[in-house]
Amino acid sequence: MKSRISNRILAVFVALLCVTPVLRAEESVVSQGSSPAYYISPGYESRLQITVHIWGEVHKPGLYVVPDNTDLVTLLSYAGGPTKNARVSSVKLIRTTENGDEVEEIDIKDYISHGNPAATMVLQPGDTVVVPGSVWYAIGRFFGFMTQVAIVASTANLIFFSN
């Protein structure tokens, strides 16, 4: 029992020693105002990693560190997939190049239906993927907002203008 606990403590200590230099290196790069394009993941498989962003109608939007050969569909899977309000027929991939930002619209729905290979585009460091909401979702949000405004106006009418 005692040796099992000491082995676990030793494993945690070794893991902290391995990760701490990587964190310090990243902190120094961030403090200079830029971030590296590739990272090496610690572990037995040491693969190059890239950072990408995913926004919009996915279950877990945010910044992801993924293997360098990750495609768009795999990133959507990492993010928990699109929500029921997502418009997967016009997912936008924003890529910064030497000529400025390039925006490409990708039809994931076509990939699901017909296996369109454009949806399996390989991501590059710093790419941003935006999954927009559907038109019906936007209309529903608008009417939800208008319902709340009507409730406030009706309550104010009862309070201020009733005899």
C-alpha positions in Angstrom: 0.0 0.0 0.0 2.7 2.4 1.0 4.8 1.6 -2.1 1.8 2.2 -4.4 1.2 5.7 -2.9 4.9 6.6 -3.2 4.9 5.4 -6.8 1.9 7.6 -7.6 3.6 10.6 -5.9 6.7 9.9 -7.9 4.7 9.7 -11.1 3.0 13.0 -10.4 6.4 14.6 -9.6 8.0 13.4 -12.8 4.9 14.5 -14.8 5.2 18.0 -13.3 8.9 18.1 -14.1 8.2 17.2 -17.8 5.4 19.7 -18.2 6.8 22.7 -16.4 9.6 23.5 -18.9 7.0 23.4 -21.7 4.7 25.8 -19.9 7.6 28.2 -19.2 8.6 28.2 -22.8 5.1 29.0 -23.9 4.8 31.7 -21.3 7.9 33.4 -22.6 6.6 33.3 -26.2 3.2 34.7 -25.1 4.9 37.5 -23.2 6.7 38.5 -26.5 3.3 39.1 -28.2 3.2 36.0 -30.4 2.5 32.3 -30.0 4.2 29.4 -31.6 2.5 27.7 -34.6 3.3 24.2 -33.5 3.7 22.5 -30.1 5.1 19.1 -29.3 2.9 17.1 -27.0 4.8 15.4 -24.2 4.3 11.6 -24.0 5.4 8.5 -25.7 4.1 9.5 -29.1 5.4 13.1 -29.3 3.3 14.5 -32.1 3.2 18.1 -33.4 0.2 20.0 -32.1 -1.5 23.2 -33.5 -3.9 25.6 -32.0 -7.2 26.3 -33.7 -10.4 28.1 -32.7 -14.0 27.0 -33.1 -16.9 29.4 -32.5 -20.6 29.4 -32.9 -23.2 26.7 -32.8 -21.1 23.8 -31.4 -21.5 22.2 -28.0 -18.0 23.2 -26.7 -16.7 26.2 -28.6 -13.2 27.5 -27.8 -9.5 27.1 -28.4 -8.3 23.6 -29.1 -4.8 22.1 -29.3 -5.1 19.3 -31.9 -2.7 17.1 -33.9 -1.3 18.9 -36.9 -3.1 16.7 -39.4 -6.6 17.3 -38.0 -9.4 18.0 -40.5 -12.5 20.1 -40.1 -14.9 17.3 -39.3 -12.6 15.9 -36.6 -12.4 19.4 -35.0 -16.2 19.6 -35.0 -16.2 16.2 -33.3 -13.7 17.4 -30.6 -16.1 20.4 -30.0 -19.0 18.0 -29.3 -20.5 18.4 -32.7 -22.9 21.0 -34.0 -25.9 22.0 -32.0 -29.5 21.5 -33.2 -29.5 25.2 -34.2 -26.4 25.0 -36.4 -26.4 25.7 -40.1 -23.9 23.1 -41.2 -24.4 24.0 -44.9 -22.3 27.1 -44.5 -19.5 26.5 -42.0 -16.8 29.2 -42.4 -13.0 28.5 -42.2 -11.0 31.6 -41.6 -7.3 31.3 -42.4 -4.6 34.0 -42.1 -2.2 34.0 -45.0 0.5 36.2 -46.3 -2.2 38.0 -48.4 -4.5 38.6 -45.4 -7.4 36.6 -44.1 -9.1 34.1 -46.4 -12.6 32.9 -45.7 -13.8 29.7 -47.2 -17.4 28.4 -46.8 -17.7 24.7 -46.4 -20.8 22.6 -46.7 -20.6 19.9 -44.0 -24.2 18.8 -44.9 -22.9 17.9 -48.4 -20.1 15.9 -46.8 -22.5 14.0 -44.6 -24.8 13.3 -47.6 -22.3 12.7 -50.4 -18.9 12.5 -48.9 -17.7 15.8 -50.3 -13.9 15.8 -49.6 -13.8 19.7 -49.2 -15.2 19.2 -45.7 -12.2 17.1 -44.7 -9.9 20.1 -45.2 -6.8 19.8 -43.1 -6.5 22.6 -40.6 -3.5 24.9 -40.2 -2.1 26.7 -37.1 -4.3 29.6 -36.1 -7.4 28.6 -38.2 -10.8 29.8 -37.0 -13.9 27.8 -37.7 -17.3 29.5 -37.3 -20.5 27.4 -37.3 -23.4 29.8 -37.8 -26.9 29.5 -36.4 -29.8 28.7 -38.7 -32.3 31.3 -39.9 -35.0 29.7 -37.8 -32.8 30.0 -34.7 -32.3 33.7 -35.3 -36.0 34.2 -35.8 -36.7 32.3 -32.6 -34.3 34.4 -30.7 -35.8 37.6 -32.1 -39.3 36.6 -31.1 -38.1 35.5 -27.7 -36.6 38.9 -27.2 -39.7 40.7 -28.4 -41.8 38.6 -26.0 -39.7 39.7 -23.1 -40.0 43.4 -24.2 -43.8 43.0 -24.5 -43.9 41.5 -20.9 -41.9 44.4 -19.5 -44.0 47.0 -21.4 -47.2 45.3 -20.2 -46.0 45.3 -16.6 -45.0 48.9 -16.8 -48.4 49.8 -18.3 -50.1 48.1 -15.3 -47.9 49.8 -12.7 -47.8 53.3 -14.1 -51.0 53.8 -16.0 -53.6 51.9 -14.1 -56.0 53.8 -11.9 
